[in-house]
Amino acid sequence: MSQLVHFFADYWKGLVVCVGGLEPEDREDVFNFLKEVKLPVIADATSGLRELLGPLLVADPERLLSETSPQLILRIGEVPVGRFWRDLEKQPEITVFSITRTGFSGLARESSLIHGEVGRVLRGLGEIGELGDALDILQHCRRRWGQVDQLLEMYPDSEPGMVRMLSIYSTVADSIYLGNSLPIREWGQFAQREYPTENVRANRGVNGIDGQLSTWIGLTHGLDDAWCVVGDLTALYDMSGPSLLDGCEASGRVIVVINNGGGRIFERLPRVKNMSEPTQKIVANAHDFKFKDWAAMWDMDYKLFASADAIEIEPAQKTSVVELVPCAKQTAEFWDAYAQLTF
């Protein structure tokens, strides 16, 4: 514990808190701690705190951290799902300290860790007082959040725009499951920030595209109003997953498939951008499939929406499949404009 106290003493070097998934019993203690210290916070949707942090929430953490260069990272909870965490492997000059129930540092390099119940550890610190934002990160973030909201209004039918609209409708869900890289990333960056969404789970990894629907169904078996958000390839890789719904006595279940015609996340990688167009299509697994017949095969309700204004989701007794088809042109224009934003 004394090592953690000394860690806080160097907050003037730039200290950012990263909050991963939390157990429900830890959330109140973590929230009270964050409100006390008033440090910039990167909060995963799985923390259950993302929408509660208001002006403490960091926008676009990958780019902001690379440009502001904080020297200290305090991780609370599970290993964060954001790309910025993996980038820490290549930034050994940044000191990382974790408080976690799992005992895993989540890094292959040297870092410090306290293994225990997160809430009890934070209470054991006693009163720390306000530390503050030594690098004025939150001032930059206020501008960035405004820029992001403006782009979402300019390109409502882009993929990020439709994710924002979906997140508003999903506030009626009792639980939300995010399956694999792009839905997790876009939810963290563009989902609504006004209404608390406490029960969120996410699953990603090297082979994270496999078995996502089956995982969601098993995780929420028998629970009402459970929503799942996956990409089109992720759904195609687990087409037999809904067979597990047989005998699942639950209503209001919704499977949202964001169908952008392939693995579009790869198109934004620098290496892929330099490839020929035919090769890019191969890498992205481009396709023109729709999911209406798949929904019918498993006796699920089905709706397709190709614009944000048209989205209207009303959970029913049967499981519903909601297929979102973003505008490719608006999506490309959104990401081009997003890349030009500065802090």
TADA-V986066 format. One line per field, one symbol per residue. ss: DSSP state (H for helix, E for strand, C for the rest). psi: psi as a letter, one per 20 degrees, with the letter a starting at -180 (. if undefined). burial: 1 if it has 9 or more other ideal C-beta (glycine too) atoms within 8 Angstrom, else 0. A space follows every 10 residues. Layout:
ss->???
psi->???
burial->???
This chain:
ss->CHHHHHHHHC HHHCEEEEEC CCCHHHHHHH HHHHHHHCCE EEECHHHCCH HHCHHHECCC HHHHHHHHCC CEEEEECCCC CCHHHHHHHH CCCCEEEEEE CCCCCCCCCC CEEEECCHHH HHHHCCCCCC CCCCCCHHHH HHHHHHHHHH HHHHCCCCHH HHHHHHHHHH HHCCEEEEEC HHHHHHHHHH CCCCCCCCCE EEECCCCCCC CHHHHHHHHC CCCCCEEEEE EHHHHHCCCC HHHHHCCCCC CCCEEEEECC CCCHHHHHCH HHHCCCHHHH HHHHCCCCCC CHHHHHHCCC EEEEECCCCC CCCCCCCCCE EEEECCCHHH HHHHHHHHHC CCC
psi->hhhhghghhj hiiopppoob qqqhiigggg ghghhghlqp pooqhihjig iiiciippqm hghghhhimq ippoppbrpq iqhhghhhhj miippppqoq hhjphjqirp rqqpoapggh ghhihbohrp grnhjkghgh hggggggghg hhhhmhjrgh ghgggghghi iiqhqpppoa gghgghghhi qqjhppngnp qqoragkiip kgghgggghk pjpqlpqpor rghgghilhi gihiipjonq rjppopoonj kamihhhipg hhhirqghhh hghilqrkqr jghgghhjlq qpqppjqhhi poonqagqpq poopnqphgh gghghghhhi qq.
burial->0001101101 1011111111 1100011011 1011011111 1111111111 1010011111 1101100101 1111111111 1101101100 0001111111 1000000000 1111000111 1100100100 1011001101 1111101100 1100111111 1111111011 1010111111 0111111111 1100001001 1111000100 0111111001 1010111111 1111111100 1101100101 1111111111 1111111000 0110100001 1011000000 1101110101 1111101100 1010100011 1111011001 1011101100 101
